[in-house]
Amino acid sequence: RRPTAALAFAAVFMHRPLPLLWHGGHCGMGPLAPACIVLLLALHVGGLKIEDLPPKIVNMEYAVRGELDLLAQELKERLSREGHGLPFDEIVPCNIGNPQALGQKPLSFHRQVLTLLANPALQETSLYPTDVHERARSFFNVTTSLGAYTNAKGAPPLRRRVADFIERRDGPGVAPVDPILTDGASPAVKMFLSLLVSEEDDAVLIPVPQYPLYSAALTNLKGTAVGYYLDEAAGWTVSLEAVRKAVKDFRSEHPTGRLKAMVLINPGNPTGNVMTRAQMEAVARFCHEQGLVLLADEVYQENIWSPAKKFESFRKVVLELSLPVEVVSFHSISKGYYGECGLRGGYMQLEKIDKKVQDQLYKLASINLCSNTVGQSMTASVMNPPTERDESYPMFHSERDSILKSLQRKSVMMTERLNSLPGMSCNPIEGALYAFPRIELPVGAIEAAAAEGKPADVFYCVELLKATGIVVVPGSGFHQQPGTWHFRITILPSEEKLPGVLDRLEAFHRAFLAKFSGGGDARAAGEL
């Protein structure tokens, strides 16, 4: 009996050698070989445990899809059962900026273009307005088929359309605009950060509160995130005093460390602030002074709600100041008024980045062959909406304005309702899709949270979910000033539904305070 082939299979299957004794080319196990194989497989297969994983993976945290999201999934499954026993009938996912999951309709024009791209036979019909067919036809001249690979940076003519948008917004740059099309902004951020970090003391300045993508990506890269606190009392503004303190502390703790870049999220996530031109200029000069790459996360640029604020890109500011600052801008089709999160489209634009560095970025992009062609096409289309001379413009204009005006009204409603609650305060939502209220929690709640081994805001948000079905994200997931507690909540539920969501939040909050303060209506918050 020769179990040689079986043993070889076992070794390949387990990706490791097996301890065998060989005699003259024959396995020395004799008739016991089959049993030995089974025993060896049992000992080796299924040996991957969490302690075997890289610490950088285990230590990553991404609160937007963390403990609360997992609990929400469990509760949603429970709701599908008869007699579920929960005090609510639906899960309301206010934890993530996912507009269409909360009922926002996609824009007709772009989806009609996508329909023709996905089903070329429909091009021979007159199913949609002429400009829809013309655009789809021009895109097919570019990509041949949605099922074909493109250049690693995206199909060149599609990139040209995105470049047209950037130049309309900012003006021409020092070099021709040449964006890289990506599967949303997040992969672009991770890709560029990977160029910056080669050892643990390589660091990037990130705002606090921050979008957890940045800290998670830097943890995965074994780099260092250096947080600079935004000034909540001044409307979450960037304080250069706080930035300089963060830099000084980093250099004191890491004498050989290298500070590589500074992240700016404008409009702010989770904070909802919109930077002024003066603030942006000060930051650009600081990056020039410190030799930092300016990473501009601008995915919410269409979401400006304050009449006193307007969006300007960092690329435009740096160009107009004639500063030799390297700028990397990120944008996406997931937010704005389009909300095409699931189609995964976006871009990264490099300004004043060395050509040899760009070549290395191209190599990184090439590993994935190309971003998905649906996302590429939708990005090129979304960044170039119909104009007044186009047949589709009236419907597009109506749909876009309806979405934006509704979001603006909801931003006001959310701010006013949160500020009306005891122990809660919220800066005006100037932009983006979130409120980030501060909550003053009773000592009893903080002690109860500690007893469960949770931060107090996580405890609050878990109890809110279990009582109401409303999913939010604890402020600790974004980091925050020590001793303060917050949560992030979207303004995305429909105008018809949002008042009811806020009613449930208010009832829970008042009962929670009463329960843990020991006064008033002491019903358990979970009994609402």
N, C-alpha and C positions, 0 to 999 in steps of 0.2 A: 504494500500500500504506500502510495506516494502523495502525501498532502502538500507537495511543494507548491503547486499552483494556488491551492486554497490559502496557504500561508502567505504567499506573495500578494494575493488579493487582500488579505487582512492587513498586511503591512501598508499597502497603498491606501486602503480605505481609511486607515487610522493616521495616515501621514507620518508614521514613525516606524523605525525598525523593530522587529520582534526578536527576542533572545532565543536563537535556535542553535542546535548542535548539528553539524553536517558531517557525514562520513562518506567519502567517496562520491559526493554528489547526491546522496540520498539522505532524507531527513532521518535523524536517529530516534524518532519518537515511536516508531513501530506501530502496533495495532491501537495504541492509545491516542494516536494523532488526532482523530476527529474530536474526541472529548477535550483534548488539549487546546485545539483551535477554538472551540466554544468557550473554554475557560479564558483563554487569552483575549478573545473578543469582548467577553463580559468585563474583563479587567480594564480594557482600553477604550472601548466605545462609550460615548456619553460622558467623557471625562471633563468636558468644558464647564467650568464653574465660574461664578462671578469673580472669585478671587484670582482666576486665570486671566481676566481681562485687563487691558492697560488701564492704569489708574486715571489717565487723562480722560478716558471714556466714562468711567464710573463717577469721576468728580465733576463732570459737566452737569450743569443745571439749566433747564429751559422751562421757566415757570408757566409760560403761556400754555404749554401742553404738559403740565406737571400733575401734581396730586389732585388738584381740583378737577382737571379735565378727565382723569381716570375715574374719579368718583362719579362725575356726571355721566360717563358712559355706563357705569354700573346701574345708576338710578334710571337712566333712559331704558335700559333693558328691562328693569323691574317694572317700569310703567306699562310695558307691553303685555304684562300678565294681568289676568282678571283678579280683582281684589288685591291690588298691589299695596294698599295701605299707606300710600304716601299722601302728604297733605297738599299736593299739587298735581296737575294733570299734564304738564309739559316741562321740558327742560328749555330754558331760555339762554342760549350761548352768548353771553355778553363778555366773554373772556378773550375774544379774538376778533380782529378786524376782517370779518368774512361777510361782506354785504349781502351776497345772494343767499347765504344760509339763513338770513333773517328776512328774506322776502324781497330784496331789491331786484328789480327786473333788469336783465341785460339790455344793452342798447341795440335797437333793431338793426341799424345800418351795419355795424361791425359783425353781428351774428349772421346777417344775410350774406355778407362777404365770405364769412367762414363756411357757411352752408355750400356755397358754390365751389369753394376750394376743396371741401371734403367730398363733394359729389360733382365732378366735372361735367357729367352728362346734362346737368341742369343749365349749363352755360348756353346750350342750344335752345333754351326756352326764353320767354320774356317774363319769368316769374317775378322778378324784382325790378325796382327802378333802374334806369339806364346806367346811372353812376355806380351802382353796386356791381353790375355786370362788368363795367369798364375796369373797375378796380380789381376785381377777381381775375379778369383776363390779364391784366398787367402783372399781377402777382404770379400767375402761372407761367408767364414768360420768364419770370425770375427763377422760380424754384422747380419748374417742370412738374413736380408732384409733391404733395405733403409727405409722401412716404420716402422721399429721397434725402440722403444726407446733404448738408450744405457745407460751405466753408466753416471751419471751426469757430470763427468769429460771427457767423451768421451769413446768410446770402448777401453778397455785396450790394445789389440794388435795394434790398430791404434795409440794410444799414444806411444806405444813402437817404432813404425816406426818414429814418430816425434822425440822421444828421441834419436834414432840412428843418425838422422841428427844433432841434437844439440851436441852430443858427437863427431861426426866426425869434426864438426866445431871448438869446444872449448876444447875438452878433457873431461874426467870424472870429476864430481864435488865431493863435500864432501859427499853428499848423492846421491842415485840413481836419475837420471833425471826422472821426472814424470810430464810432461806438462799437462795443462788443455786445452782441445780443446774447442774453442768458435766460435760464429758466427761472425768472423772477430776480428780485434784487438780492435775496439771501445768498444764493450760490455765488453771485458776483462778489459780495462782501467777503465771503469765506475764501474765495480764490485769491483776492488781492491781499488779504491778511496773511495768507500763506507765503507771500513774497517777502513779508516784513519780518517774520519771526524765524530765526535760526537757532536761538538758544533761550534759556529761561529768562535771562535778564533783558531780552528784547521786549519793549513795552509800547503800549498804545494808550493814549489818553481817551477815556470814554466818559460821557456825561452820566451823572447819578442824580435822579433815577435814569436808568438806561434800558434800551431794548435788549433783552437777554441774549440775543444772537451774538452780540459782540463779546461778552464775557465767556459764553459757552465756546465760541470759536477759538478764542485765545487760550482757554483751558485745554482744548483739544490739540492746539498747536504747541503747547507747553510754553507759551509766552506769558507776559504779565499785563493784566489790565490795571491801569492807573485811573481811578475814579476822581473826577472833579465834581463837586456838589453844585447843582443849580440852585439859585436863590429863590426859594418858594415864596418868601415874603414880598419879593419884587416880581411876582408873576412867572417864576421859573426861568429867570434870565440867566445867561451865561455871565458869571462873575470872573473877570480876569484875576482878581485877587485870589479867588478859590483855585483857579487853574494854576497860578504860580505857586501856591502852597502845595498843591498836589505834586507839581514837578520837583519842588524843593525836597519834599518828603521822600519821593522816589529816589532821587539822587543821593540822599543821605543814607537810605536803606540799601541801595544798590549802587555802590561807588563805581562799578565797572559797567553798569547797565546802560543800554542805548534806547533812548526814547525816539520812536520812529515816526509816529503819526498822531493826529488828533481827529477824533470822530465828532461830527456835529450832526444832530438830527433836527431838521427844520422843514416843516413844522414838527413839533416835538412829540415823541412817543416814549413814555406814556403821558407826558405832561400837558400836551395841547397848547403849548406856547408857540408864538411866531416871532422870530428874531427881527429886530429892526435893522435898517441899513447900517446905522452907526455901530451896532453890536457886531455885525458881520465884518465890517471893516477892521474893527479892533482885533477880532479873532484872526483875520487874514494876516494882519501885521505881526501878531504874536507868532503865527506859524512861520512867517518869514524870519523873524528874529531867532527862533529856536531851530530852524532848519527842519520843520516837520511837514510831512505830507498831509494835506487837508482832505479828509474823507467825508464827503457830503452826502448824507442819507436824506434824499429829497422826495421820497415816495408819496408824501401827502401834499405835494405842491398845489394840487387843484382844490384842496380842502382848507380854504381860508374863510373863517366865519366872522371875525371881528372887522367891522367897517373901517377901523383905524389902522388895519394892517394889510400888507400885500406881500406876495411872495417874490423874492428875487433869488436867483441861484448864486451859489458861491463862485461858480465859474465866471459868471458875469461880473461879480464884484471884483474878483482878482484881476480879470482882464482890464476893467476900467481903472483900477488902481495901478496898473502896469507893474504888478509885483511878480517877482520870479518864484512864485509859490506853486508847487506841484499840487494839482487838484484831481481827485478821482470822485466822480459824481455817480450816484446810483438812483435809478428810477424803475418803476414797475407799473404793470397794468392791473395790479391787485387792488389798488385803492382809488383815490380820486372819485369821479362819478361813474366810473366804468365797473369797478369791483370784480374783475375777472380773475379771482384768486386761483381757481383750479386750472386755468389754462396755462399758467406758469410762463409768463413772459416779462421781460425787463431788459435793461441794458446798463452797461458801465461805460462812462466816457472818461478818457484820460487826457489831462491837460498838462503840458510841459513835463511829461514823463519821458525819461531817456529812452531812445529807440531800442537799445539793447535790453532794457528792462521790459519794454513792450514785447520784444521777441520771446522772452521767458514766459510772459503771461500767455502769449499765443500757444506756447508749448503746453502749458497747463490746460488751456481750453481744448487743445487737440486730444488730450487723453480721453475726453468724453465724446470725441468726434464732432458733435455740434449740439447746440441746444435744440429743443423740440421745435419743429417747423410750424406747428399750430401757434405756439407762443410767439415765434418770430413774426409770423404774418399778422397776428393780432396786435403785437407791439407796433409794427409799422403802420397799421391801420388806425389804432387808437391815437397815436401821436400826430395823425393827420386827419382830423375829423372833416366831415363835409363842410364846405363853405357856402355862402349865401347863393352862389350861382348854381349849386348842385340841386338836382331834383329831390334828393333825400334830406336836404337841409331843414325844411319845416318840421318834419317828424323828429329829426335828431335834436334840433334846438328845443323842442317841447319836452322831450324825454330828459335831456341833460338838465334843463332849468328846473324841471319838476323835482329831480333827485337832489340837486344842490340846494334849492330853496327849502326843501323838507329837512335836509340835514342841518341847515342853518337854524331853522326853528327848533329842531330837537336839541341842538347844542345849548340854546337859551333855556329851554325847558329843563334839561338835565341840570344845568348849573343852578337855576333857581330852586329846584326841588331839593337838591343836595344841601344847599346853603340854608334851607328852611329847617333842617333837622338838628336836634340838639346834639352837641358834641361832634359836629361834622362841619368842615369848611372846604370850599372848593374854589380855586382860581377860575376865572372865566375861560371857557374853551375857545381859544382864539383860532385854532386850526386842528387838523387831524380828525380822528374819529373817536376820541376818548375823553372821559373825565378822570381825574386822578385826585379824588377827595382825601383829605386828611381826617382821620377819626381819632377822637380822644376816648380811649377805652378805660373802663373802671378797673381798679386794682383787682377786684374779684375775677374779672375776665382774664387779666394778665396772669394771675395765679393759676386759674383753671387751664389756661393754655400751657403754662410751664409744666403742670402736672401731666399733661399729655405729650410733653416734649416737642411742642410746636411754638413757633413765633406767634405772638398775640394776633397779628393780622391774618395769619393762616387759619387760626382757630375761628376767628370771626367769619371769614369767608366760607369755611367748611360748614359752620352752623347756618349761614345764610343759604347755602345750597341745599342742605338737608331740610330746611324749613320752607323754602320758596321755589326751588328749582332754578333759581337764577345763578348763573356761573360767572364769577368775576375772577380777577387775578390779584393775589395779595401784593402789597407794595414791596414786601421783602424780596419778592421774585425779581424786582427791578433794582433792588438796593435802595436805601433811603438814609436820611440823617439818623444816626443812633437816637433812640428814644422817641421816634415818631412812627406813626402807623398810617398806612394808606391802602387803597385798593384801586385797580383800574377797571372801568366799566365802559363799554361802547355806547355810542348814541345810535346804534344801528337798528334796534327794533322799530317797526313801522310806527307812524304817528298815531295810528289807531291803537296799537298795543302798548306803546311806551308809557302812557299814563298808568295803565294797570300794573306794569312792571315796577314802576316807581312807587305805586301804592303798596305793593307787596314788600318792597325794600323798606319803605318807611315803617310799616307795621312791624316787620322783623326788628328793625333797628331800635325802635322804642321799647319793644319787649325785651330785647337783649340787654339794653342799658338798665331797664328795671330789674331784670333778673340778677344781674351781676353787681348792681349798685345796692340791692337790698331794699328798694323802696318802690312805690307806685304799683303798677300792674305787674305782679311777680310771676305771671305765667311764663313757663319755659318758652324760649324763642322757638324751639322746635315744635311747639303745640299750635302754632298759628295755622 
